[in-house]
Amino acid sequence: MSNTGNGAGQGTGERPRVLTGDRPTGRLHLGHLAGSLRSRVALQDSHEVFVLVADVQGLTDHFDRPDVLRRNVPEVMLDYLGAGLDPARVTFVRQSGVPELTELTVYLLNLVTVSKLRQNPTVKTEIAQKGFGEAVPAGFFIYPAAQVADITAFGAQVVPVGEDQLPMLELTREVVRRFNSLYGPAADGTDVLVEPQALLSASPRLPGLDGHAKMGKSLGNAAYLSDPPDELRRKVMGMFTDPAHLRAADPGQVEGNPVFAYLDAFDPDAARVQALKDHYRAGGLSDVTVKRHLLDILNAELTPIRDRRATYAQDPQAVMDLLRGGTQRGREVAAQTLAQVRAALF
């Protein structure tokens, strides 16, 4: 595991610290690959990367199905390793193994208003999607504050986010500024908590295979990194396209067509994609032809990921040992931050 870093506060002078992660509610899909995994792989060359397997956050809407989280923790780890995250350069941390995060959440909740949580657009959207109504669990309602604790506990200077997550990061920055103003500075004269910066994803959110705006594990419209070639082929060939494009000779609609959204995300030859779009708009290009091209592109991207994943899967104990070792490292960092927080408060 990575042993870089100087404890609480921030990463080493040469390698800024990054915190990122996922809830282990299912295997990771192509949306994760385009939106975050590829950038994490690139960041490990220049940053000290902490990846949080957020199983505690997963409980906020899986409290009645903890077995889902237990089952998927090793699957998500295999996806991380398959995607190219290097355990020699990345620290993998299991959220439930760092109880310091819970204590820090309690302290920081005093700096977050109910109004602010209620206005969080991600929380509002997810409450509507999950159909909670007035029965929203309190743990789910406050999870943005728990994310503030995650980010600050590890002293993250950089947090990769999509546009929809910017309000969460702005909440973190507000809480950090308020905490440091009320209780700082630390004994050494520095701020107690680090104010993180956003690293905005360059990739737009991928739509679902069925054309819906969001690809999701619970929606059944995702292609997974671990899908074997025949399963990927079935999914790609069944993708939603322009419903008015009934014959190859007909002009087709590119906008809102998920096949072209996936080509934009995964085909490295932008000129080729543009030529396909022009041909499709003009007519004379069948959906089957475009889907076959997309399938070739995706298999070229996923084959090395599948191969690495299969290699790591041969020794599941070693994979979980990586997570345990990283969790211990993460707990040491979080404990240093918490010690500074407690000293400032008490």
N, C-alpha and C positions, 0 to 999 in steps of 0.2 A: 504494500500500500504506500501511497504518497506520504512522506513525512515532512513535506515542506510547510512553511508557515511559521508565524511567531506568536501563535496563541490568540488571545482575545484581541479584538480591534480590527485587524486587517491581515491580508496576506503578506508575503515577503515583499521587500522593496522592488524586486525585479518582476515578481509575478502577482498581479492583483488577484484577489480572491473572488471567485464566482460561486453563487449558489443557484442550483436549478434542481428539478426533480419532477416526479409524477406520482399520482395515486395508483397503487397496485390493484386497480379494480378490473384489470384484464390485460391481455397481451397488448403490446404496442403496435400501432398501425402506421400506414403510409403518411397520415397526417402528422404523426409524431416525428417521422423521419424528415419530412420536408420542413416542418415548423420549428423543430428544436434539436433533434439528434445530430443532424449534420453540422449544425453550428457548434454543438458541444464538442464534437470530435475535433473541429478546428480550434476551439478555444483551449483544449488541453495542451497545445503546443506553446501557448503564450501566457496562460493563466493557471492559477491553482484552483482546480475545479472540485467542488463538493456537489455530489448528486444525492438528493434526498429521496428515499423510497418512503413516500408519505402515507404510511398505513394508518396512522392516527387520524389524519385528515380524511382518509377513506372511510373511517367509521362514522363520519358525520352523516352520511346517507346510506351506509351499509351496516348500521348498528345491529340490525337483525340478521345479518349474513356475514359474520366475521370470517367464516370459512372461505368466502370468495377472496378476501385479502390474503389469508394465509396461503392459499393455493397459488395465488398470482405473484407473490413476492419473488420466488425463484424464477418464474417465467419472465418477469420484468428485468431481473438481473441478466438472464440469458439474452434478452433483447438488447440491453445496454452493451454487453460484451460483444454480441454479434455485430452491432452497428459500428464498433470500432473504438469504444471507450476503453482506454488502456488502464488496467488496474495499477500499473506502476506510476501513472501520472494523475489518476483520478481517485478521490476518496468517496466511496459509496457508504451512505449512512442510512440505517433503518430508524425512522422517526420514533417508533415505540421504544427503541433502546436508548433514548436520550431523555430521561425524565426532567432534566433541567429545562427543556423547552416548555413543559407544562407549567412549571413555577414561573418562568419568565412571562408566559402568556397571562397569568393572573395579575402580575404587576402592571403589565402594559395595558390591560383592559381598563384600568383606571384613567387612561389617557385617550380612550376611544369612546365617543358618544354613541348611544343607541341610534340617534338620528343619522350619524355618519354610516353606520353599518346598514341601516335600512335603505340608504340612498345608493349603496354600492351597486353599480349596474350588473356586475356578474352575479351577485347574490340575488338580486331581483329576478334576473333571467332564469337562474337555476331553480329558484323557488317555484316559478311558474312552470318550468319544464317538468319538474318532479311532482307537481300537483300537491305540494304541501298545504297550500292555503294558509289558514290560521294555525295549523298544527305543525308549523316549521320547528324542528328540534333546535333547542338553544345552542347546541354544539355546532350545528350547521350555520346558524345565524352569525356566530362569532368567529367563524373560521378565518375571515380576513385578518382579525387580530392575532390569531395563532400563526398566520403566515408572517406577520410582522415579527413575531418572536423567532420564527425559524431564520429569517433573514438576518436579524440583528444578533442572534446567538452565535452565528458562525462568522460574524464580522464581514459579511459579504459587501464588497465594494461595487460589484457588477451583478445585475440580475437580468438574464435574458427573458424577454416578455413579448407577447403579441400585443397588438393595439388594445384588445379587449381586457388585458391585464394591467394596463397602465394605471387605472384608478387604484388598484391594490398596491402598486409600488408607490404611488403618490401618498397613500395612507401611511405607508411605512416611513416615508421621508418626513411627513408631518409629525408622526409619533416620535421619531428620533430627534427632531429639532426641539419638540416640546420637552422630552425627557432631559436632553442635554441642557436646555435652558433652566429647567426647574432644579435639577439635581447635580449638574456638572460643575466644574470639570472633575476628572478622576485625580487621584493622588499625584500622578505624574504630570498633570497639567493638560492632558489630552481629553477629547470628548469621550464620554463613557461608551456611547453607541456610535457606530459608523453609519453615515448617511449614504445609502446605495444609489448608484446610477442605473438607469435602464439601458439595456442593449436591445433595441427593437428588432424583432425578426424581419428579415427582408422578404420572407415568403408569405404570401397571403394564405389564409385558412383554406385548406382543401375542402371542397364539398364532398358529400357522401356519394357512394357509387350510384345511389338511386336519384341523384340530382338534388337532394335536400341540402340546405345551406351548411349543415354541420355533419362531419363524419364522426360517428360515435360508436363505442362498444355496445352501449345499450340499445342503439337504434338498428343494429344488424346491417349496417351499410358500409362496413369497413373492410379493407384488405390488410392483412397483418404481415409483419415482417417474417413471421414463421410459417406463413401459408406455403405449402408445397406447390410446385409448378402447376400441377393439374387443377388444384383448388384456385390458384391465382387466375388461371386461364378461364375457368368457369365464371369467376366474378367479373373479370374484365370484359369477356364477351357478352355478359348480361348487363353491362352498364347502361344507364339511361343516356340517351342522346337527344337530338332534336326530334320531337314526335311528329313534326310535319315533314321530315326528310324520309319519305316513304320509298323512294327509288334513288339509286346512285346518281341518276341524271339530274335529280332535283337540286336546286340551290339549298344549302343548309345553313343553319344558324350556329355560329361559333359561340357567341355570348351566352352564358348560362349552360353551355354544354360541358359536362364534367370531363369528358374525354380530353378536350383541349386544355382544361385547367390542369390536368395531370401531366400532359405533355409539356406545358409551360414550366411545371415544377421539376420534371425529371429528365426531359430530353436536353442534353447539353448543347445541341445544335439549334440555336434560336432561329437561324435563317431557314432551316428545314421545317421547323414548326410553322413559321410564318407562311411558307410555301404551301403547306398542307391546309392551313386556314384559308388561304386565298382560293385554293382549288375547291375546297369544301363549299365555300360561299358561292362560287361560280357554278357549281354542279359538276357531276362527273366523278365524284369520289364517294365510295360507299362507306357506311359506318363500319362494316366488317374490316375493310382495309385499314382504316384509321385505328381501330381497336387492336388489330394484329401488330401494327407498328408500336402502339403503346405497350402491348404485352412484351415485345422484344426489349424495349427500353427498360421496363420494370424488372424483367428477369436479369438484364445486365447489371442493374443496381443491386438486386436482392440476392443474386447467387453467392457472392462473397460473404454477405451477411448471414445467409443460411448456413454456409460452410463453417464460419467461425462459431455460430451458435451451436451447431451440431457437435463441434469439437469440445466446447465447454460443457455441453450437456452430458458428455461421457463421464464427467466427474462432478456430480451435483454437490457433493460435500465440499469440494474445493471452492465452488462458486459461493456457497453460503459462508465458508470461512473468510472469503474476501469481504463479504458484507459484514461479518462480525468484527473483523479487524478494522474496517473503515468506521464502523459504528463506535468502537472504542476511541479511535482517533477523534471522531466528531464530538464525542462526549467530553473529551478533554478540552477541546476548544470551547464548547458551550459552557462548561464549568468555569472556565476562566472569565468569560463574559459575565456569567451569573454572579460570580464573586465580586466583580466590579460594580454590578447593579446593586447587589445587597449592601455593599459598602456605601454606595451613594444614598441609599434609602434609609439604612438603619445605623 
